[in-house]
Amino acid sequence: MGERLPTLDGLRAVAILLVLASHLPYTESFPPSSSTDFLTSHGQFGVRLFFVISGFLITHLLLKEHGRFGSVSLSEFYIRRSFRILPIYVAFLLTIAGFQFFGLVHDQASSWLGSLTFTRNVLGRGDSPSIHLWSLAVEEQFYLLWPSAIAFLGLADRPRRALAILCGTILVAVIARSVSCQTGIVCVRLLGEKSLIHNGDSLAVGCALVFWMRSRQPASRLGLLSLGSTSLVLFASCFITPTNAWSASLLILAQTLGFAALIYCGVAQSRSGIAFQFLNSKAMTAIGLISYSLYVWHMLFLSANTGTRIFPSPLYDWRIWWLPAFCLAAASYYFYESPIRSLGSRLIAKRRGQQAALASPISAPVRDHVATLRAVKG
């Protein structure tokens, strides 16, 4: 795999576009109809795809670091993630805090507590300008567990143990989704659709894909089979109505496996074909690059029923609301987030340089002094 994995930005673009489409009913004057119900009812596809991509990419980067340096530095991992996640996260919360200070929006104390502690998936109310931060809470909880497991359990050198843990995680998620949890606040919060347990298989499938790909050479026939089965599974899942909790849970797993197959085809298979060219086009890559920014900021442009309407404006109209959202996300990514992330990269590079100097058995000045003494004696 190269420095930048192909297709992932395009798949991120697909994911964020699915999320935005599912939020159309929360914009101003959107006319719901049977023709748009299909488009607006599959936002969970986008979030699920984001989770699979995240599990895949984080595992790939951790194993790559282990292969290069012989170990995984948790401190460097969290520095990188902090410089990637926190700048826009903090900026968004400060923006909401400012709006709330002037009485333009209202977020309850429980929602603020969840947002500030990355537990928004278990704390806070749904009718809130920070409701979408639940998925980032799931990501952060994943970041706490999985890299530590790789580092402390030596999973980079033990792929079978890693796959066993990941398969167990998938099984737990499938069972948890099948448990009826309509009453009891603790049960709903810990096993509900926004919990880490509920979404654990999406992350675990992405992680497992990396170990599976490292154990074999890509095969073109397998790639074609994956692409065909993926298309069939994802297409069929859009129209299947689960009859019970078990079938619904297994359907989610099937969709997740389909997304993993898409990633496999895009990363490991032939770089030709219409699908590859589309996902790696300039437009899709550009959208994918700002997908995180767009996910965070777009809530400011949804209408009153999500608690985020700041003031009456045509910018909230369903036909154009996406335009200011895209503009704000692009400005945030290129002029705010990217410089900060570059600073984080320089910080890590400097840190590695210092560690390398300390690890050197004899520093350069000492080596020069020893060489001088030898020359004098000679």
Sequence and secondary structure as in RCSB ss.txt:
>XXXX:A:sequence
MGERLPTLDGLRAVAILLVLASHLPYTESFPPSSSTDFLTSHGQFGVRLFFVISGFLITHLLLKEHGRFGSVSLS
EFYIRRSFRILPIYVAFLLTIAGFQFFGLVHDQASSWLGSLTFTRNVLGRGDSPSIHLWSLAVEEQFYLLWPSAI
AFLGLADRPRRALAILCGTILVAVIARSVSCQTGIVCVRLLGEKSLIHNGDSLAVGCALVFWMRSRQPASRLGLL
SLGSTSLVLFASCFITPTNAWSASLLILAQTLGFAALIYCGVAQSRSGIAFQFLNSKAMTAIGLISYSLYVWHML
FLSANTGTRIFPSPLYDWRIWWLPAFCLAAASYYFYESPIRSLGSRLIAKRRGQQAALASPISAPVRDHVATLRA
VKG
>XXXX:A:secstr
  SS TTHHHHHHHHHHHHHHHTGGGSBT    HHHHHHHT HHHHHHHHHHHHHHHHHHHHHHHHHHHSS  HH
HHHHHHHHHHHHHHHHHHHHHHHHHHTTS    HHHHHHHHTT TTTSS SSSTTGGGHHHHHHHHHHHHHHHHH
HHTTGGG HHHHHHHHHHHHHHHHHHHHS   S HHHHHHHSTTSTTTTHHHHHHHHHHHHHHHTS   HHHHHH
HHHHHHHHHHHHTT   SSHHHHHHHHHHHHHHHHHHHHHHHHS S SHHHHHHTSHHHHHHHHTHHHHHHHGGG
GS GGGT   S  GGGBTTTTHHHHHHHHHHHIIIIIHHHHHHHHHHHHHHHHHHHHHHSSS HHHHHHHHHHHH
HH 
